[in-house]
Amino acid sequence: QVQLVESGGGLVQAGGSLRLSCAASGRTFSNNAMGWFRQAPGKEREFVAAISWRSGSKYYADSVKGRFTISRDNAKNTVYLQMNTLKPEDTAVYYCRPGEGPTVGAGWGAYWGQGTQVTVSS
């Protein structure tokens, strides 16, 4: 059974940092792109960042570019999201999601984790 477990969320003041982790089990995703998405209250889930299978390509939403960094450790089947200079508008539940293939262009798979809450106070 595939499981994606996000962790590292919490309450932080504006300007602070958090590092999210997403650990996969049940199968390896080392050959898949991985992405982070978020959903704020009353809003649709949106793309945040993505990384190709060998970390050669990284993509970011404009709203987080320059502040967030996605990375992965295929040996640990884990993807990370380093979030710096956090803003109140970053408050959301953050989810990881495997891609259908090695590159982001292959689309997104059906799996989602349970999410981790990030709250940024002003």
N, CA, C and O of each residue as an XYZ file, in Angstrom:
488
protein
N       0.843     -1.190      0.000
C       0.000      0.000      0.000
C       0.883      1.247      0.000
O       1.771      1.392      0.841
N       0.635      2.126     -0.932
C       1.426      3.343     -1.036
C       0.997      4.335      0.039
O      -0.190      4.581      0.250
N       1.994      4.893      0.705
C       1.727      5.953      1.680
C       2.686      7.101      1.447
O       3.872      6.899      1.185
N       2.163      8.291      1.545
C       2.957      9.506      1.479
C       2.704     10.255      2.787
O       1.569     10.628      3.084
N       3.745     10.470      3.551
C       3.585     11.098      4.854
C       4.359     12.418      4.883
O       5.590     12.440      4.876
N       3.603     13.509      4.916
C       4.206     14.828      5.024
C       4.415     15.182      6.494
O       3.631     14.788      7.357
N       5.476     15.925      6.765
C       5.761     16.375      8.126
C       6.561     17.665      8.060
O       7.037     18.066      6.997
N       6.702     18.304      9.203
C       7.514     19.506      9.295
C       6.731     20.799      9.351
O       7.313     21.870      9.524
N       5.420     20.714      9.209
C       4.616     21.920      9.303
C       4.542     22.442     10.720
O       5.017     21.807     11.661
N       3.937     23.615     10.858
C       3.797     24.203     12.184
C       3.423     25.649     12.102
O       3.049     26.158     11.045
N       3.526     26.309     13.234
C       3.222     27.733     13.341
C       4.529     28.512     13.374
O       5.417     28.207     14.170
N       4.647     29.497     12.529
C       5.862     30.294     12.448
C       5.496     31.746     12.196
O       4.464     32.037     11.591
N       6.336     32.649     12.655
C       6.089     34.063     12.387
C       6.524     34.425     10.982
O       7.378     33.763     10.393
N       5.941     35.460     10.462
C       6.327     35.955      9.143
C       7.833     36.218      9.119
O       8.404     36.767     10.061
N       8.455     35.811      8.016
C       9.897     35.942      7.897
C      10.657     34.710      8.332
O      11.859     34.595      8.093
N       9.955     33.784      8.971
C      10.584     32.577      9.459
C      10.725     31.506      8.387
O      10.407     31.721      7.218
N      11.212     30.342      8.821
C      11.474     29.239      7.902
C      10.911     27.930      8.440
O      10.783     27.730      9.648
N      10.584     27.061      7.517
C      10.206     25.694      7.837
C      10.750     24.776      6.755
O      10.954     25.192      5.615
N      10.979     23.537      7.124
C      11.391     22.534      6.146
C      10.401     21.371      6.209
O      10.275     20.684      7.223
N       9.713     21.179      5.105
C       8.754     20.086      5.011
C       9.423     18.852      4.426
O      10.334     18.948      3.604
N       8.953     17.698      4.865
C       9.421     16.433      4.322
C       8.226     15.610      3.877
O       7.136     15.709      4.441
N       8.447     14.805      2.867
C       7.423     13.875      2.410
C       8.112     12.535      2.193
O       8.915     12.373      1.274
N       7.787     11.590      3.046
C       8.384     10.268      2.967
C       7.400      9.295      2.335
O       6.250      9.191      2.762
N       7.857      8.594      1.327
C       7.009      7.636      0.633
C       7.339      6.218      1.074
O       8.493      5.892      1.353
N       6.332      5.397      1.131
C       6.522      3.976      1.434
C       5.555      3.165      0.596
O       4.570      3.694      0.081
N       5.833      1.897      0.464
C       4.979      1.012     -0.317
C       5.463      0.821     -1.745
O       5.187     -0.205     -2.368
N       6.174      1.795     -2.257
C       6.833      1.675     -3.554
C       7.848      2.802     -3.657
O       7.790      3.784     -2.916
N       8.752      2.646     -4.565
C       9.731      3.703     -4.755
C       9.228      4.707     -5.782
O       8.581      4.346     -6.765
N       9.539      5.970     -5.534
C       9.209      7.027     -6.487
C      10.478      7.678     -7.019
O      10.448      8.806     -7.509
N      11.592      6.961     -6.918
C      12.854      7.537     -7.362
C      12.883      7.775     -8.859
O      13.700      8.561     -9.339
N      12.017      7.120     -9.604
C      11.948      7.317    -11.056
C      10.827      8.272    -11.460
O      10.519      8.414    -12.643
N      10.230      8.913    -10.484
C       9.120      9.832    -10.739
C       9.482     11.246    -10.323
O      10.198     11.463     -9.346
N       8.972     12.196    -11.083
C       8.996     13.562    -10.593
C       8.157     13.628     -9.321
O       7.275     12.799     -9.098
N       8.447     14.620     -8.498
C       7.678     14.823     -7.271
C       7.291     16.283     -7.164
O       8.012     17.168     -7.623
N       6.149     16.519     -6.554
C       5.688     17.895     -6.440
C       5.109     18.194     -5.074
O       4.722     17.301     -4.320
N       5.064     19.480     -4.785
C       4.386     19.989     -3.603
C       3.230     20.873     -4.049
O       3.357     21.676     -4.974
N       2.128     20.710     -3.386
C       0.937     21.512     -3.621
C       0.449     22.041     -2.281
O       0.851     21.542     -1.230
N      -0.405     23.035     -2.315
C      -0.968     23.551     -1.069
C      -2.404     23.979     -1.275
O      -2.835     24.291     -2.385
N      -3.136     23.983     -0.164
C      -4.529     24.405     -0.204
C      -4.824     25.256      1.014
O      -4.739     24.801      2.155
N      -5.169     26.489      0.744
C      -5.544     27.415      1.803
C      -7.046     27.334      2.036
O      -7.778     26.910      1.141
N      -7.525     27.726      3.209
C      -8.970     27.668      3.483
C      -9.775     28.431      2.446
O      -9.491     29.592      2.154
N     -10.771     27.775      1.901
C     -11.651     28.409      0.945
C     -11.080     28.559     -0.450
O     -11.694     29.180     -1.319
N      -9.900     27.988     -0.664
C      -9.275     28.102     -1.982
C      -9.008     26.722     -2.578
O      -9.017     25.710     -1.878
N      -8.775     26.710     -3.863
C      -8.459     25.460     -4.529
C      -6.998     25.070     -4.258
O      -6.153     25.916     -3.965
N      -6.738     23.796     -4.364
C      -5.371     23.324     -4.210
C      -4.531     23.845     -5.375
O      -4.959     23.817     -6.528
N      -3.335     24.318     -5.053
C      -2.506     24.919     -6.099
C      -1.105     24.327     -6.078
O      -0.631     23.820     -5.062
N      -0.466     24.409     -7.228
C       0.906     23.941     -7.393
C       1.860     24.875     -6.664
O       1.686     26.093     -6.675
N       2.878     24.281     -6.026
C       3.901     25.066     -5.344
C       5.269     24.857     -5.990
O       5.936     25.818     -6.373
N       5.681     23.595     -6.108
C       7.015     23.308     -6.622
C       7.063     21.868     -7.114
O       6.264     21.027     -6.703
N       8.020     21.600     -8.007
C       8.187     20.249     -8.523
C       9.645     20.015     -8.860
O      10.408     20.947     -9.116
N      10.013     18.730     -8.854
C      11.393     18.353     -9.133
C      11.387     17.082     -9.967
O      10.607     16.166     -9.706
N      12.249     17.026    -10.964
C      12.326     15.838    -11.801
C      13.035     14.708    -11.061
O      13.557     14.909     -9.964
N      13.052     13.544    -11.651
C      13.489     12.354    -10.932
C      14.936     12.387    -10.496
O      15.265     11.800     -9.465
N      15.796     13.032    -11.213
C      17.195     13.125    -10.810
C      17.569     14.543    -10.381
O      18.747     14.899    -10.349
N      16.567     15.338    -10.055
C      16.780     16.699     -9.543
C      17.361     17.635    -10.576
O      17.824     18.724    -10.237
N      17.344     17.224    -11.848
C      17.918     18.088    -12.864
C      17.068     19.293    -13.185
O      17.581     20.322    -13.624
N      15.770     19.175    -12.969
C      14.866     20.274    -13.273
C      13.984     20.555    -12.064
O      13.466     19.642    -11.420
N      13.829     21.834    -11.777
C      12.984     22.258    -10.674
C      12.065     23.368    -11.157
O      12.459     24.197    -11.977
N      10.864     23.382    -10.656
C       9.862     24.359    -11.070
C       9.197     24.931     -9.822
O       8.996     24.239     -8.825
N       8.869     26.198     -9.909
C       8.249     26.869     -8.769
C       7.109     27.764     -9.222
O       7.155     28.358    -10.299
N       6.099     27.850     -8.392
C       5.075     28.855     -8.618
C       5.703     30.237     -8.431
O       6.620     30.407     -7.627
N       5.211     31.201     -9.166
C       5.768     32.551     -9.068
C       5.704     33.092     -7.640
O       6.574     33.852     -7.214
N       4.683     32.698     -6.919
C       4.481     33.232     -5.578
C       5.527     32.756     -4.573
O       5.668     33.352     -3.505
N       6.256     31.698     -4.895
C       7.238     31.171     -3.940
C       8.653     31.213     -4.497
O       9.608     30.895     -3.788
N       8.795     31.599     -5.747
C      10.103     31.599     -6.394
C      11.063     32.502     -5.618
O      10.724     33.628     -5.254
N      12.258     31.986     -5.375
C      13.258     32.743     -4.623
C      13.168     32.563     -3.123
O      14.079     32.953     -2.393
N      12.082     31.978     -2.658
C      11.902     31.761     -1.203
C      11.869     30.281     -0.845
O      12.336     29.893      0.226
N      11.324     29.454     -1.729
C      11.202     28.025     -1.461
C      12.192     27.259     -2.322
O      12.512     27.672     -3.437
N      12.673     26.141     -1.795
C      13.577     25.263     -2.533
C      13.124     23.812     -2.367
O      12.965     23.319     -1.251
N      12.922     23.149     -3.490
C      12.548     21.740     -3.458
C      13.796     20.901     -3.691
O      14.673     21.262     -4.476
N      13.854     19.774     -2.992
C      14.972     18.851     -3.162
C      14.465     17.432     -2.872
O      13.345     17.244     -2.399
N      15.297     16.460     -3.159
C      14.880     15.084     -2.924
C      16.078     14.222     -2.587
O      17.211     14.541     -2.949
N      15.820     13.130     -1.893
C      16.823     12.123     -1.585
C      16.220     10.795     -2.024
O      15.415     10.204     -1.304
N      16.606     10.332     -3.192
C      16.000      9.118     -3.734
C      16.338      7.888     -2.899
O      15.557      6.938     -2.851
N      17.473      7.901     -2.255
C      17.838      6.764     -1.404
C      16.886      6.629     -0.224
O      16.669      5.534      0.296
N      16.318      7.766      0.191
C      15.373      7.763      1.311
C      13.929      7.836      0.837
O      13.004      7.840      1.650
N      13.732      7.893     -0.487
C      12.372      7.998     -1.033
C      11.634      9.184     -0.406
O      10.467      9.088     -0.028
N      12.342     10.284     -0.311
C      11.826     11.463      0.398
C      12.059     12.715     -0.424
O      13.093     12.866     -1.074
N      11.089     13.606     -0.386
C      11.209     14.905     -1.036
C      11.032     15.977      0.040
O      10.281     15.798      0.999
N      11.731     17.082     -0.139
C      11.737     18.156      0.854
C      11.274     19.474      0.230
O      11.335     19.672     -0.983
N      10.816     20.352      1.094
C      10.510     21.711      0.674
C      11.032     22.651      1.753
O      10.466     22.741      2.843
N      12.114     23.345      1.436
C      12.652     24.350      2.340
C      11.932     25.658      2.062
O      11.946     26.159      0.938
N      11.307     26.203      3.083
C      10.517     27.416      2.922
C      11.123     28.513      3.778
O      11.151     28.420      5.005
N      11.603     29.545      3.119
C      12.209     30.689      3.816
C      11.379     31.943      3.595
O      10.533     31.999      2.702
N      11.632     32.933      4.414
C      10.937     34.220      4.310
C       9.429     33.992      4.163
O       8.796     34.522      3.250
N       8.886     33.227      5.041
C       7.470     32.878      4.965
C       6.581     34.092      5.176
O       6.898     35.002      5.941
N       5.466     34.072      4.475
C       4.488     35.159      4.528
C       3.145     34.597      5.026
O       2.898     33.399      4.895
N       2.302     35.421      5.577
C       0.983     34.939      6.012
C       0.204     34.257      4.882
O      -0.558     33.322      5.129
N       0.394     34.720      3.657
C      -0.322     34.115      2.529
C       0.200     32.726      2.173
O      -0.380     32.054      1.320
N       1.271     32.289      2.804
C       1.744     30.912      2.627
C       0.986     29.934      3.518
O       1.172     28.722      3.410
N       0.149     30.444      4.380
C      -0.631     29.587      5.273
C      -1.524     28.660      4.463
O      -2.332     29.116      3.653
N      -1.379     27.374      4.680
C      -2.123     26.362      3.920
C      -1.754     24.979      4.442
O      -0.837     24.816      5.247
N      -2.494     23.994      3.959
C      -2.080     22.610      4.138
C      -1.238     22.242      2.922
O      -1.646     22.459      1.781
N      -0.073     21.691      3.178
C       0.859     21.362      2.106
C       0.855     19.848      1.877
O       0.906     19.049      2.812
N       0.793     19.493      0.597
C       0.717     18.095      0.188
C       1.830     17.768     -0.804
O       2.233     18.622     -1.594
N       2.320     16.548     -0.764
C       3.227     16.100     -1.818
C       2.469     15.146     -2.744
O       1.450     14.556     -2.386
N       3.021     15.030     -3.952
C       2.343     14.218     -4.954
C       3.356     13.711     -5.958
O       4.136     14.504     -6.486
N       3.373     12.438     -6.238
C       4.293     11.910     -7.243
C       3.784     12.194     -8.656
O       2.581     12.266     -8.904
N       4.722     12.350     -9.553
C       4.345     12.479    -10.941
C       4.109     11.125    -11.585
O       4.394     10.076    -11.008
N       3.579     11.185    -12.802
C       3.323      9.943    -13.539
C       4.611      9.365    -14.123
O       4.693      8.167    -14.394
N       5.599     10.207    -14.313
C       6.842      9.757    -14.908
C       8.020     10.542    -14.380
O       7.893     11.250    -13.380
N       9.166     10.431    -15.032
C      10.375     11.064    -14.517
C      10.418     12.588    -14.627
O      11.166     13.248    -13.905
N       9.633     13.126    -15.510
C       9.625     14.577    -15.679
C       8.260     15.149    -15.316
O       7.252     14.442    -15.322
N       8.247     16.407    -15.010
C       7.008     17.060    -14.603
C       5.992     17.036    -15.735
O       4.787     16.966    -15.493
N       6.470     17.094    -16.955
C       5.574     17.097    -18.104
C       4.755     15.828    -18.282
O       3.804     15.806    -19.064
N       5.117     14.779    -17.566
C       4.380     13.515    -17.682
C       3.060     13.540    -16.937
O       2.269     12.602    -17.040
N       2.814     14.601    -16.189
C       1.555     14.688    -15.460
C       1.685     14.179    -14.047
O       2.754     13.737    -13.626
N       0.581     14.245    -13.313
C       0.579     13.902    -11.901
C      -0.192     12.618    -11.638
O      -1.204     12.327    -12.276
N       0.321     11.864    -10.680
C      -0.298     10.597    -10.323
C      -1.489     10.785     -9.410
O      -1.897     11.906     -9.106
N      -2.038      9.660     -8.981
C      -3.275      9.674     -8.207
C      -3.038      9.767     -6.704
O      -3.986      9.976     -5.947
N      -1.780      9.615     -6.252
C      -1.532      9.549     -4.826
C      -1.396     10.939     -4.208
O      -0.841     11.858     -4.811
N      -1.911     11.062     -3.007
C      -1.739     12.258     -2.199
C      -1.416     11.828     -0.771
O      -1.875     10.786     -0.303
N      -0.630     12.637     -0.098
C      -0.446     12.420      1.317
C      -1.581     13.058      2.095
O      -2.521     13.593      1.506
N      -1.497     13.001      3.420
C      -2.558     13.568      4.257
C      -2.362     15.074      4.481
O      -3.265     15.763      4.955
N      -1.194     15.561      4.140
C      -0.920     16.988      4.267
C      -0.330     17.366      5.609
O      -0.472     16.645      6.597
N       0.331     18.501      5.627
C       0.865     19.065      6.862
C       0.513     20.550      6.896
O       0.689     21.261      5.907
N       0.023     21.004      8.027
C      -0.450     22.372      8.152
C       0.711     23.335      8.392
O       1.552     23.118      9.265
N       0.735     24.388      7.603
C       1.690     25.487      7.793
C       0.881     26.744      8.083
O       0.013     27.134      7.301
N       1.171     27.360      9.196
C       0.491     28.591      9.572
C       1.530     29.672      9.824
O       2.427     29.507     10.650
N       1.400     30.771      9.107
C       2.344     31.877      9.231
C       1.610     33.066      9.831
O       0.654     33.575      9.246
N       2.057     33.502     10.990
C       1.403     34.627     11.662
C       2.099     35.936     11.287
O       3.305     35.970     11.039
N       1.324     36.987     11.253
C       1.882     38.299     10.865
C       2.399     39.064     12.069
O       2.899     40.179     11.923
